[in-house]
Amino acid sequence: MPDTLEIDGLGAAYGGKPVIDGLSLAPFVPGSVTSLIGPNAAGKTTLLRALAGLHPAKGAVRLGGRDLLALPLADHARYVTYMPQSLPQRVALSVLEGVAGALRASPVEGPALSDAALMGRALEVIELVGIGHKALEGLDHLSGGQRQLASLAQALARSPRVLLLDEPISALDLYYQLRVMKLVQRLARERGMMVIMVLHDLAIAARWSDRVVVLAEGRVMADGPPAEAISAEVLAQVYKVRGRVEQDGADLRIAIDDILP
């Protein structure tokens, strides 16, 4: 059986104040895409950073038989890759150099790639996300959306077991939003990755996810297939809005009517 990702009793805090406390979730399975949704300050980004080993946490995060929280960060990063909401500012690298650097830092099975082969593979990933024409452009010269795509290329180049994406489409137009979601879903299936991403667009989360986890105040409010996790009751309880959720074939239609008093 392929390794699953298990989260049991996870806790994390900022400034001594708990953000996530005792959070447990059913195992994540290889080849799946899970969306984390919920209002601001729900704990979504904190959860991703804790899973990535970038934020102190207690509890257990297990990948197969490995306790990821007990691993040194360098070993943790062999299995888990985290894409933040934006790249650091003023990075003096081209898109190609940034992706090639991510490849160099990735665990290698078999003989190491030559420089030419490494650059060729980096360019393939850049083409996949749709910014091949920007490969030689400096990262600090890109638009916000292009920087987001460059960051995604760096994350995908590492081919992790677990890929964590924090609002990966927030700066993209509709075409690139759909392109990215299709690509992430396809690569999750092909590579057997477990993708966990933070999204704010409920319709996109419902359309492209196998599973949706709804968080509010660090607690799990709903968890399951999109049609089960996103409901009128969840919209009212979590988002404080009145809405309708209807199944239309394979799609979920979400209509928001008004805010609640």
Secondary structure by P-SEA (a helix, b strand, c coil): ccbbbbbcbbbbbccccccccccccccccccbbbbbbbccccaaaaaaaaaaccccccbbbbcccccccccccccccccbbbbcccccccccccaaaaaaaaaaacccccccccaaaaaaaaaaaaaaaccccccccccccccaaaaaaaaaaaaaaacccbbbbccccccccaaaaaaaaaaaaaaaaaaccbbbbbbccaaaaaacccbbbbbccccccccccccccccaaaaaacccccbbbbbcccbbbbbbccccc
